[in-house]
Amino acid sequence: MQKLKLLYRETNWWWPLLYGVGGAFLTALVLAIDLYAKELFPNDWKTTLGLAQTIHSAVFTGLLTMMTFTFSTILVVLTTYSSQFSPRTLPNFIENRQVQHIFGIFIGTVTYSITMLFFMRPSLKDSVVASAVAVIVVLIAIIAFVAFVHIVSQSIRVTTLLDRLHEEGCTLITEHIDAIKEGHYQLVSSQEESYPFHVTAAQTGYLQAIDYDAVMKSGQRVTIDVAIGSYVTQGQRIGSAAQQEVEQGIIIGPTRSAEQDFPFVIQKLTEVALRAISPGINDPNTARHAMRQIGDLLRRYTVLQDGDLLVTGEGAVTVNRLAFSDFLYLTFYQLRHYGEEDISVLATMLEALEIMKRDALPEHKVSIDRFIPFVCSEVDWSALNEWDRRHLEQAQEKALL
């Protein structure tokens, strides 16, 4: 089930294909009405065969041009996402269901127009529904095109991307916390529990997700020693099991997926911030906004204690989780390195750490307090002017409170 869910999320041609098939079915329905039920419609709806062919020909040509423009615009947006934000953020636009529905409307309308034009024969002395439906679908396509322009104009804004990543992270952590409250998940102390049979990676790639129901069938008990999102190679031992044949429930792919990988969402936010503070873009305010989003997501994450994830059901699956101190370091170590010369970036990084402490467990607060001096460890305080030094010192003192 989890594999199908992941496939549905990452497959981008399902909806356009369904709309195309819908356009073909609409053609069949309209032809049936024109052949057998034309007397049910007013005479004002009737058009000659020649006019109907002209309308459908114009509709097909116009919509094909519109679809070409839409496709070109999508490529421009993808290029912007890759160059200005991060290559890892491309799926956030590609997997947008609104974009897929709009593109599907164009494909369905073009399919209807070209198939209807093909089936128009002299036997249709007058066309009742075909021309009227062509006008209706064109109006729907125009509305969809206006919606597409609005979606693109919003998606190209970096704040919209950051908000979507923040929402994606909030959804993941909320589902995780709810599953723990309901007793489906448990956080247990890390332990070196081993079973007789080795679990190996079926292919090289990233551990995208685990289908717990498939793994736990027949009372299976499994321990996964690597965290979700880790890079594994074919044949690598990634855990152990009480029985054989559990690999089909372990989903490995060429890229990381945010389906069960909360750190991957944080990584995408971090990469947007890194790209923003690069000399080629030089947009520190975007980096500061991304770090505040990171701080809020990790604030939600710090209510969870360290330990492995235990999922129980018919069997049991234990999955390795990254310790919070390591998670914290991997989130900020690049930002701290590339932003060390920008006082505003360092101050906002300290602000993000202060945000995390608001709801953190005591052990996580200790890790954050230990990490705060590391943020400014390479700052040459003696070279700072009075205003910069005071601003950074105040941010550091506030984070340590």
C-alpha positions in Angstrom: 0.0 0.0 0.0 2.8 2.4 0.9 4.5 1.7 -2.4 1.4 2.5 -4.3 1.0 5.7 -2.3 4.5 6.7 -3.1 4.1 5.8 -6.8 0.9 7.9 -7.0 2.6 10.9 -5.4 5.7 10.7 -7.7 3.9 9.8 -10.9 2.9 13.0 -12.7 1.0 11.7 -15.8 -2.0 10.0 -14.1 -4.3 13.0 -14.2 -3.4 14.3 -17.7 -3.9 10.7 -19.0 -7.3 10.4 -17.3 -8.4 13.8 -18.7 -7.3 12.6 -22.2 -9.4 9.4 -21.8 -12.3 11.6 -20.6 -12.0 13.7 -23.8 -12.3 10.5 -25.9 -15.4 9.4 -23.9 -16.9 12.8 -24.3 -16.5 12.5 -28.1 -18.3 9.1 -28.0 -21.1 10.6 -25.9 -21.6 13.6 -28.2 -21.6 11.4 -31.3 -24.2 9.2 -29.8 -26.4 12.2 -29.0 -25.9 13.7 -32.4 -26.9 10.4 -34.1 -29.8 9.3 -31.9 -31.1 12.2 -29.7 -30.8 15.4 -31.8 -34.6 15.9 -31.6 -34.3 16.5 -27.9 -32.4 19.8 -28.4 -33.7 23.2 -29.6 -33.2 24.1 -33.3 -31.0 27.1 -32.2 -28.4 24.5 -31.1 -28.2 23.0 -34.6 -25.3 23.9 -36.9 -24.3 22.7 -40.3 -21.6 20.1 -40.7 -19.3 22.6 -42.3 -19.6 25.1 -39.4 -19.1 22.4 -36.9 -15.9 21.3 -38.6 -14.7 24.9 -38.7 -15.4 25.4 -35.0 -13.6 22.2 -34.0 -10.6 23.0 -36.3 -10.3 26.4 -34.7 -10.6 25.0 -31.2 -8.0 22.3 -31.8 -5.5 24.8 -33.3 -6.0 27.4 -30.5 -5.9 24.9 -27.7 -2.8 23.3 -29.1 -1.1 26.7 -29.1 -2.3 27.3 -25.5 -1.0 23.9 -24.4 2.4 24.6 -26.0 2.6 27.9 -24.2 1.7 26.2 -20.9 4.3 23.5 -21.4 6.9 26.1 -22.1 5.9 28.1 -19.0 6.3 24.9 -16.9 9.8 24.4 -18.2 10.7 28.0 -17.3 9.3 27.5 -13.8 11.3 24.2 -13.4 14.5 26.0 -14.6 13.9 28.7 -12.0 13.3 26.2 -9.2 16.5 24.4 -10.1 18.7 27.4 -10.5 17.3 29.8 -8.0 16.0 27.5 -5.2 17.2 23.9 -5.3 17.0 20.9 -7.6 15.4 19.0 -4.7 12.4 21.4 -4.8 11.4 20.5 -8.3 8.8 17.9 -7.2 7.1 20.5 -5.1 5.9 22.1 -8.4 5.7 19.0 -10.6 3.6 17.1 -8.0 1.2 20.1 -7.6 -2.2 18.6 -8.3 -3.6 21.9 -9.5 -1.0 22.1 -12.3 -1.7 18.5 -13.2 -5.5 19.1 -13.4 -5.0 22.2 -15.5 -2.7 20.5 -17.9 -5.1 17.6 -18.0 -8.0 19.9 -19.0 -6.0 21.1 -21.9 -5.2 17.6 -23.0 -8.8 16.4 -22.6 -10.1 19.4 -24.6 -7.6 18.8 -27.4 -8.4 15.1 -27.4 -12.1 15.9 -27.7 -11.6 18.4 -30.6 -9.3 16.2 -32.7 -11.3 13.0 -32.3 -14.6 14.9 -32.9 -13.2 16.4 -36.0 -12.1 13.0 -37.2 -15.5 11.4 -36.7 -17.5 14.1 -38.4 -19.0 12.5 -41.5 -21.5 13.6 -44.2 -24.0 11.3 -42.4 -24.3 14.0 -39.8 -26.4 16.4 -41.8 -26.5 18.8 -38.8 -24.6 18.7 -35.6 -26.6 19.4 -32.4 -24.4 18.9 -29.3 -20.9 18.8 -30.9 -20.5 22.5 -31.6 -22.1 23.6 -28.3 -19.9 21.3 -26.3 -16.9 22.6 -28.2 -17.7 26.2 -27.1 -18.2 25.0 -23.5 -14.9 23.1 -23.3 -13.1 26.1 -24.8 -14.6 28.3 -22.0 -13.5 25.8 -19.4 -10.0 25.7 -20.9 -9.8 29.5 -20.8 -10.8 29.5 -17.1 -8.2 26.9 -16.5 -5.5 28.9 -18.3 -6.3 32.0 -16.2 -6.0 29.8 -13.1 -2.7 28.4 -14.4 -1.3 31.9 -14.8 -2.3 32.7 -11.2 -0.7 29.4 -9.9 2.5 30.1 -11.8 2.8 33.7 -10.6 2.4 32.4 -7.1 4.6 29.4 -7.4 7.5 31.4 -8.8 7.7 33.4 -5.5 10.2 31.9 -3.1 8.0 32.7 -0.1 5.3 30.5 -1.6 7.8 27.6 -2.0 9.0 28.1 1.6 5.4 28.1 2.9 4.6 24.9 1.0 7.7 23.2 2.4 6.8 24.4 5.9 3.3 23.0 5.4 4.7 19.7 4.1 6.9 19.4 7.2 4.1 20.3 9.6 1.9 17.6 8.0 4.6 15.0 8.4 5.4 15.8 12.0 1.7 16.1 13.0 1.0 12.7 11.5 4.0 11.3 13.3 2.9 12.7 16.7 -0.7 11.6 16.2 0.4 8.1 15.4 2.5 8.1 18.7 -0.5 9.4 20.7 -2.8 6.7 19.2 -0.3 4.0 20.1 0.6 3.0 16.5 4.2 4.3 16.9 6.5 4.2 19.9 9.9 5.7 20.5 12.1 3.2 22.3 15.7 3.4 23.4 18.3 2.5 20.8 19.3 -1.1 21.2 21.5 -3.5 19.3 18.7 -6.1 18.8 19.6 -8.6 16.0 17.7 -11.4 14.3 19.1 -14.4 12.5 18.3 -13.3 8.9 20.0 -10.3 7.3 18.0 -7.6 5.5 19.8 -6.3 2.5 19.2 -3.5 0.0 17.6 -4.8 -3.2 19.1 -1.9 -5.2 21.3 1.1 -4.9 19.6 4.3 -3.9 17.9 6.1 -1.1 15.7 4.4 1.5 12.5 6.2 0.6 9.9 4.6 2.9 8.9 1.4 4.6 5.6 -0.3 4.0 5.0 -1.5 7.6 2.0 -3.6 6.9 3.8 -5.5 4.2 6.9 -6.0 6.4 4.9 -7.2 9.4 2.8 -9.8 7.6 2.8 -13.2 9.3 4.1 -11.8 12.5 7.4 -10.7 11.1 9.8 -8.9 13.4 12.4 -6.6 11.7 15.1 -4.2 12.8 16.3 -1.5 10.3 19.7 -0.2 11.3 19.7 2.8 8.9 17.5 5.8 9.0 14.9 6.6 6.3 16.5 8.8 3.7 19.9 7.1 4.0 21.9 6.2 0.9 22.4 2.4 0.5 24.0 0.2 -2.0 22.8 -3.0 -3.5 23.5 -6.0 -1.2 24.3 -3.8 1.8 23.1 -5.1 5.1 20.5 -2.6 6.4 19.0 -4.7 9.2 17.9 -8.1 10.4 14.7 -10.1 10.5 13.2 -13.0 12.3 12.1 -14.5 9.0 13.2 -14.2 5.4 11.8 -12.2 2.5 11.0 -8.8 3.9 12.8 -6.7 1.2 9.5 -6.2 -0.8 8.3 -3.9 2.0 11.4 -1.7 1.9 11.1 0.9 -0.8 14.4 2.1 -2.3 14.5 4.7 -5.1 17.0 6.9 -7.0 15.9 10.0 -5.0 14.8 10.8 -1.5 11.1 11.2 -0.8 9.3 13.2 1.8 6.6 10.6 2.3 8.2 9.4 5.6 11.4 11.5 5.6 11.0 14.6 7.7 14.8 15.5 7.6 14.4 15.7 3.8 12.0 18.6 4.1 14.5 20.4 6.4 17.2 19.7 3.9 15.2 21.3 1.1 14.6 24.4 3.3 18.3 24.5 4.1 19.3 24.3 0.4 17.0 27.2 -0.5 18.7 29.2 2.3 22.1 28.2 1.1 21.3 29.2 -2.5 19.9 32.5 -1.3 23.2 33.5 0.5 25.4 32.5 -2.4 27.3 35.3 -4.1 25.4 34.7 -7.4 22.0 35.4 -5.8 22.8 37.3 -2.7 19.4 37.3 -1.1 20.0 37.0 2.7 16.4 37.9 3.6 15.1 34.8 1.8 17.7 32.8 3.8 16.5 34.4 7.0 12.9 33.5 6.3 13.9 29.9 5.5 15.8 29.6 8.7 12.8 30.8 10.7 10.7 28.2 9.0 13.3 25.6 9.9 13.3 26.8 13.5 9.5 26.4 13.7 9.5 22.9 12.2 12.2 21.8 14.6 10.3 23.4 17.5 7.5 20.9 16.7 10.1 18.1 16.3 11.7 18.7 19.7 8.7 17.4 21.6 9.8 13.9 20.6 12.4 12.2 22.6 15.4 10.5 21.0 15.3 6.8 20.2 14.3 4.3 17.5 10.9 4.2 16.0 8.9 1.0 16.9 5.9 0.2 14.8 3.7 -2.7 16.1 0.9 -4.6 14.6 0.7 -8.1 13.4 4.5 -8.1 13.9 7.0 -5.4 14.9 9.4 -3.1 13.0 12.1 -1.1 14.6 13.6 1.7 12.5 16.7 3.7 13.3 16.2 7.5 13.9 18.7 10.3 13.8 19.6 11.7 17.2 18.4 15.3 17.6 22.0 16.6 18.2 23.1 15.1 14.9 20.0 16.3 13.2 20.7 19.8 14.5 24.3 19.8 13.3 23.4 18.5 9.8 20.8 21.2 9.5 23.0 24.2 10.3 26.6 23.3 9.6 26.6 24.4 6.0 24.6 27.5 6.8 27.0 28.4 9.5 30.0 27.9 7.2 28.7 29.9 4.2 26.9 32.6 6.3 29.7 33.3 8.8 30.4 36.7 7.2 26.8 37.9 7.2 25.8 39.1 10.7 22.1 39.0 9.8 22.3 35.4 8.8 24.1 34.4 12.0 21.7 36.4 14.1 18.7 34.7 12.4 20.3 31.3 12.9 20.5 32.0 16.6 16.9 33.2 16.5 15.9 29.9 14.9 17.6 28.0 17.8 15.8 30.2 20.3 12.5 29.3 18.6 13.3 25.6 18.9 13.8 25.8 22.6 10.3 27.0 23.3 8.7 23.6 23.4 11.7 21.4 23.5 12.3 18.5 25.9 15.0 19.2 28.6 17.5 16.9 26.9 17.0 18.8 23.6 17.4 22.1 25.3 20.8 21.0 26.5 21.8 20.0 23.0 20.6 23.4 21.6 22.5 25.3 24.3 25.6 23.4 23.5 25.2 24.1 19.8 24.6 27.9 20.2 28.3 28.8 20.8 29.2 26.7 17.7 27.2 29.0 15.5 29.5 32.0 16.2 32.7 30.0 16.9 34.5 31.3 13.8 33.4 34.9 14.1 36.3 37.3 14.6 34.7 39.4 17.3 37.6 41.9 17.5 37.1 42.7 13.8 33.4 43.6 14.3 32.3 47.1 14.7 30.4 48.1 17.9 26.9 47.8 16.3 27.5 44.4 14.7 29.1 43.0 17.8 26.3 44.2 20.1 23.6 42.9 17.7 25.2 39.4 17.6 25.9 39.3 21.3 22.3 40.2 22.1 21.0 37.4 19.7 23.3 34.9 21.4 22.3 35.9 24.9 18.6 35.7 24.0 19.1 32.2 22.5 20.8 31.0 25.7 18.1 32.2 28.0 
